[in-house]
Amino acid sequence: MSKASVNKLFVNNDKSNDEHSMMNIGQHCSQCQELDFLPFVCEYCGATFCSKHRTIESHHCAKAPKEKTFVSQRYTGPTAASLFPNRDANRQQIEAKLQQPSKPTNILGSNAGKGNVFATFTKFMNLQKIKNNSKKKFFKKAVSFNSTNKVLEAAAIRKEAKGDAKINVSDRIHVWCVYINPREKAKDQSSEDEVFSNLNVEKERRACWVSKQWSVGRALDSIADTIHIVNHNNSTNDADEKLHLFKVNETETPVLLKSHLRCKDTLQQGDTLYLVRGHL
């Protein structure tokens, strides 16, 4: 057998099979019947489509869902406003509330002294400022520890102060305490306005010490016991009989000291605290 005859045994002359195998690579689109070598299969109807008709909208898929539902996830974490509060706006809101007591009959308000401690303390401050004829003069005395006489003030408060002897000297915070009782009346049946106006802060205040490790609630109990003020905070549910502690900040705004706060974070040496009875 010649060499040419041997070569013909290993040569495939069937060109039709080659062409047929190339045609089997792609598939016809179910929509336009066009041959596509990279066909797409619809996940809903299972039909094969070209790139033009691969979406459910383009081939009008009958088995596709009518609407796509999305579950909205509402954010419940902290907001920027809670992380960075506007202190000026908060102070303005407090001042606005203090200046607008319910059912006022005069510039001081008629409900002060009838239980609402904010209204009571506001009325007291207003009457004291009128009596002293100067807002700055009154508050300068009220926080006199920050004045030029702070050295003498510190010596005086330490000399007069009383409190729990078990508290270490290094843990003591010395404060002035003034009791404001809206129900107190003078012997001659003077009005509440006269009682508040005639109250002399410097004469009526008492020096006490509390522990910086205490809560404000415990400090209030200790102060009431030290200056002999009736305290029903731990034995009554009557909100009108509750005692509360106030102080005046640098902006001359009343600040209610919450009972759960720590004294070391709330009080400073020489602060003047006001005990006021009534509901919030």
ZALO-643024 format. One record per residue (C-alpha): residue in one letter; z, y, x. Coordinates in steps of 0.02 Angstrom, whole numbers, plus 32768, in hexadecimal, padded with zeros to 4 digits. Example, Ala and Ser with C-alpha at 12.3 -4.5 7.8 and 13.67 -1.06 7.14 Angstrom:
2
A81867F1F8267;S81657FCB82AC;
***
This chain:
280
M800080008000;S7FCE80A98043;K804B81368066;A800181A37FDB;S801E81177F5D;V80D4810A7F92;N80F381C47F79;K80AD81BF7ECA;L813581427E9A;F81BF81C87EB5;V8166825D7E69;N818982877DB2;N80EB82CC7D67;D813682DE7CB7;K813C839D7CA7;S816583927BEF;N8211834B7C14;D823983DD7C88;E8208845B7C07;H826D84017B81;S830A83FD7BED;M82FD84B97C0E;M82F084DB7B54;N839184797B35;I83F684F37B9E;G840485787B14;Q841E85737A58;H83CD85CA79C5;C842C8654796C;S845D862378BA;Q843286D2787F;C838C870078D2;Q835B8655791C;E834186A679C6;L835F86367A5B;D83F686717ABF;F842886237B64;L84DC86647B52;P850386427A9A;F85A586727A41;V8602860579C4;C865B865E7934;E87148630792C;Y87118636786D;C866F85E57831;G8648857F78CF;A859085B578D2;T853385E57971;F84F28697798A;C849B87027A0A;S84E987997A5A;K84A6880A79CF;H84F487A67942;R859387647994;T860A87D77935;I864787AB7886;E860088507845;S85528835788D;H853987867845;H859F87AA77A6;C8614871977C2;A864586CD771B;K86E18678775E;A872A870C77B9;P87CE87547771;K87B687E776FD;E8830885A7758;K8886885677FE;T8941886D77E9;F89A688BF7870;V8A6488B67879;S8AA7896178A2;Q8B3A89647919;R8BAB89F97901;Y8BFF8A3C799C;T8CBC8A39798A;G8CF18A697A39;P8D3F8B0C7A74;T8CDC8BAB7A5C;A8CC28C397AD6;A8D2B8CAA7A65;S8DC08C337A70;L8DB28C247B2C;F8D9D8CE07B47;P8DF88D387AB7;N8DE38DF27A9C;R8E928E357ABC;D8E678EE67A87;A8E228EAA79E0;N8EBE8E3F79C3;R8F2F8ED279E6;Q8ECD8F41796F;Q8EDC8EBE78E6;I8F988EB478FE;E8FA88F7178FA;A8F3E8F79785C;K8FAD8EF97805;L904A8F547839;Q90068FF877F6;Q8FD88FAD774D;P90738F5C7700;S90618F187650;K90858F8E75BE;P90B290297624;T910390BD75CB;N9110912D7665;I90D391337718;L915B90B8774C;G913F903976C2;S91B390007638;N91B78F477661;A92018F5D770D;G92AE8F107715;K928B8E997684;G926A8E0076ED;N91C88E21774A;V92008E3177FE;F91618E8A7837;A91748F0F77B1;T922D8F1E77D5;F92168F36788E;T91868FAF7874;K91F1901877FF;F927E9018787D;M920C90537909;N91C090DB789E;L92699120786D;Q92A7911A791F;K920D9179795B;I922491FC78D4;K92DB920F7905;N92B1922679BC;N921E92977990;S91B792417A14;K916491987A18;K916291917AD5;K921991C27AE3;F925091317A76;F91EA90AC7ACC;K921690EC7B77;K92CC90CA7B4E;A92A390247AFD;V92558FE47B9F;S92BC904D7C13;F92BE8FC37C96;N920E8FF97CC4;S924190B07CD9;T9275910B7D78;N932A90DA7D58;K930590217D5D;V938090017DEB;L9411904C7D89;E93D58FF57CEC;A93D38F4D7D44;A94828F687D87;A94C38F997CDB;I94788F057C80;R94B98E897D01;K95678ED57CF5;E956E8ECF7C37;A950D8E2F7C16;K955C8D967BC7;G95188CE97BAB;D95288C317BD0;A958B8C227C71;K95398B7A7C97;I94938BCF7CBC;N94718BE27D76;V946B8C967DAF;S93BC8C7D7DF3;D937F8C427D47;R93C88CD37CE3;I935B8D547C8C;H93C08DEF7C5A;V93888E447BB9;W93C58EC87B40;C93D98E8D7A8B;V93D98EF679EC;Y93FE8EAD7941;I939A8EF978B1;N93DF8EC87808;P93758F0C7776;R93FF8EE176FA;E94868F407753;K94C38FDB76F9;A953E905D7731;K95E8906C76DD;D95B19106767F;Q951E90A57634;S949E90FC76A1;S93EA90C87689;E9396904C76FA;D933090D97747;E93CF9132777A;V9419909377C3;F937E9077782E;S9373912E7861;N942991387892;L9424909A78FB;N943690CC79B1;V93DA904D7A1B;E943290777ABD;K94DE906B7A6E;E94BE8FD37A01;R94638F697A80;R94C08EDB7AD5;A949C8E8F7B7F;C94818DD37B86;W94388D557BFA;V93CF8CBC7BD0;S93858C337C3A;K92D08C437C6F;Q92C28B887C53;W92EC8B977B9A;S92778BA87B07;V927C8C4B7AA5;G92CC8BEF7A13;R935D8BB47A7E;A936E8C627AC9;L93798CAD7A1A;D94068C3479ED;S94648C607A8B;I94508D1C7A72;A94898D1379BC;D95238CB179F3;T95488D287A83;I95428DC97A1B;H958E8D757981;I94FA8D7B790A;V94F68CFF787A;N946A8C85789E;H942D8C0A7819;N93898BDD786F;N93BB8B27788A;S94168B0C77E5;T93AF8B5E775A;N93038B55770C;D93128C0576C6;A928E8C6B7723;D92E78D0E76F9;E937E8CD5775F;K931C8CAD77FC;L93348D13789A;H929F8D457905;L928E8D9579B0;F921C8E2A79D0;K91F28E917A68;V91848F2A7A82;N90F78F187AFF;E90A98F9A7B72;T90348FD57AE7;E90C98FF77A75;T90988F667A04;P911B8EF279B7;V910E8E4179F8;L915D8DAE799D;L91A08D307A1A;K91758C8279DB;S92058C0779E9;H91A18B837A49;L91748BF97AD9;R91CF8BEF7B7E;C92408C7E7BB3;K91F88C817C63;D914C8CA47C1A;T91868D217B96;L921A8D867BD4;Q92388DF77C68;Q92D58E3E7CB4;G930F8ED57C50;D92A88EB47BB3;T92EC8EF67B0E;L92EA8E727A86;Y92FE8E9379CC;L934B8E137957;V93048E2978A8;R93308DC17810;G92AE8D91778C;H92138D2A776B;L916E8D3E77C5;
***
